[in-house]
Amino acid sequence: GAPDAGINEPLRPAASVVIDSVDGATQVRLDTRFATGGDYRIAVRATADRLPADNERVLSVPVVERLKILVIDGEPGDGRAFAGAGDFLTAALSPKDPNEDGNQALIQTEVISPGSIGDRQLRDYHAIILANVAELPPNFIDGLKTYVKADGRGLIIFGGENVQADRYNKAFGGPQGLIPGRLVQLVEADGSADNNGDRGFSFATNDLGHPIVSFFADKSTQPFLTKPRFQRALGIDIDPADLASPDKSANDGAINIIARFTGHQPAIVERVTGRGRVIVFAGTANRDWTDLPLTPAFVMLTRRAVQHVCDGHHLPRTVQVNDPMMALMSAKNAGTQVTVRDPRGNARTIAAVPTPAGDLSRIDFSDTRFAGFYHFTTTGADAVTSMYGANPPRNESVLDALDEAGLRTRFPTLDFSWLDGRGEVASAIDSKRVGREIWPLLFALACLCLMTESFLALRWAPKGA
């Protein structure tokens, strides 16, 4: 494969396996290493057989070299170490030295203040973390919605004194918004202590099935989750009708309560919106409301949360022939012309149209008759190319002969007679024939018509001298 390669550029061999003989189905493993990140075209080819059309399978794969995370710290601190939320998040996500090429973390964290937002391109980052941010520019909020919904990137929000519920509900709430539920009044600890003398509330240990907290579901690891204490947290009000169920866990707008506090209030909440995911931590990412950032649980929770939102809810890049391909763009890109080039080099131009909700625009391409790679290229100075792949159906590659039982199983409503080669075709047809033959009557009618025509010709023909 090759990153961002043109459609006519040949693929480079990356791995091969020689199989002397195949008896039935054989699983083959091919290993390769990607040198850099980017979109890759991958094709697996086999030698010629009785069905050449299925000798190649293609795959379009986006490869990420490092996750780039932008942390917007609403209260950076006074310069002391681990005074702001950005310090704790950087230590948890990127513990290695970013200045040494051989010792770089797989997650690259950049911390900025809200005043530096205008200098950043959101597309350069795989996820954005808002830590105790008071207010954001309106154009940045609109950009975040496109960033999450259309680009499939992630957003994580931590609480803090600067987070005003009314502002966040207005900016990010609502059916077409980003945050799960509504922010309401703060949850305060009552000042009492438990049997161990610890004050404040903690995480509950039931319903730990979400990937972010599943590590703590085991009895041996639950003490790590129950150790952190909270004196204050964001209140999150969620309509039970919006909660995800097994049949709509990945639906647009579905809300998952990842973890709760011991008082049953939501502690970590997720919302699937468009192609992306948004996670809200009710606590802070520094020591203002909780000692969570000082515990091992903080490292596990933040790293898993970042990985989860970066996975997103990706649209399929590889489909079956004749299945549609779809891409999402921002709402302002409605009407944008996109050139689609198919595996045979033919090009068509289609326009992005608004989605029914009006918050995004989408590109639908259904003419996927040919197997191979398709390239979607937007017009303009900042043209972007995305790669897709289409494969023939797998079941068409099975050339095994069917017996009568197999054929009846595959076509249960088809009325047919099975001839195994030993019976006579004529007798089989006679046994299934219904009604009577009418060809003798038709033959007699045809002869009568000919005789009548001859008689009329002799009777009415002109008399010659």
Secondary structure as GFF3:
##gff-version 3
##sequence-region A 1 465
A	DSSP	beta_strand	38	45	.	.	.	ID=ss1
A	DSSP	three_ten_helix	52	54	.	.	.	ID=ss2
A	DSSP	beta_strand	56	63	.	.	.	ID=ss3
A	DSSP	beta_strand	67	73	.	.	.	ID=ss4
A	DSSP	alpha_helix	85	93	.	.	.	ID=ss5
A	DSSP	three_ten_helix	101	103	.	.	.	ID=ss6
A	DSSP	beta_strand	107	112	.	.	.	ID=ss7
A	DSSP	three_ten_helix	114	119	.	.	.	ID=ss8
A	DSSP	three_ten_helix	122	124	.	.	.	ID=ss9
A	DSSP	beta_strand	127	131	.	.	.	ID=ss10
A	DSSP	alpha_helix	138	149	.	.	.	ID=ss11
A	DSSP	beta_strand	154	158	.	.	.	ID=ss12
A	DSSP	alpha_helix	165	172	.	.	.	ID=ss13
A	DSSP	beta_strand	182	188	.	.	.	ID=ss14
A	DSSP	three_ten_helix	214	217	.	.	.	ID=ss15
A	DSSP	alpha_helix	222	226	.	.	.	ID=ss16
A	DSSP	beta_strand	232	237	.	.	.	ID=ss17
A	DSSP	three_ten_helix	240	242	.	.	.	ID=ss18
A	DSSP	beta_strand	255	260	.	.	.	ID=ss19
A	DSSP	beta_strand	266	273	.	.	.	ID=ss20
A	DSSP	beta_strand	276	281	.	.	.	ID=ss21
A	DSSP	three_ten_helix	292	294	.	.	.	ID=ss22
A	DSSP	alpha_helix	296	311	.	.	.	ID=ss23
A	DSSP	beta_strand	318	320	.	.	.	ID=ss24
A	DSSP	beta_strand	325	330	.	.	.	ID=ss25
A	DSSP	three_ten_helix	331	333	.	.	.	ID=ss26
A	DSSP	beta_strand	337	341	.	.	.	ID=ss27
A	DSSP	beta_strand	347	351	.	.	.	ID=ss28
A	DSSP	beta_strand	353	354	.	.	.	ID=ss29
A	DSSP	beta_strand	360	365	.	.	.	ID=ss30
A	DSSP	beta_strand	372	378	.	.	.	ID=ss31
A	DSSP	beta_strand	385	391	.	.	.	ID=ss32
A	DSSP	three_ten_helix	394	397	.	.	.	ID=ss33
A	DSSP	alpha_helix	404	410	.	.	.	ID=ss34
A	DSSP	alpha_helix	425	432	.	.	.	ID=ss35
A	DSSP	alpha_helix	439	460	.	.	.	ID=ss36
###
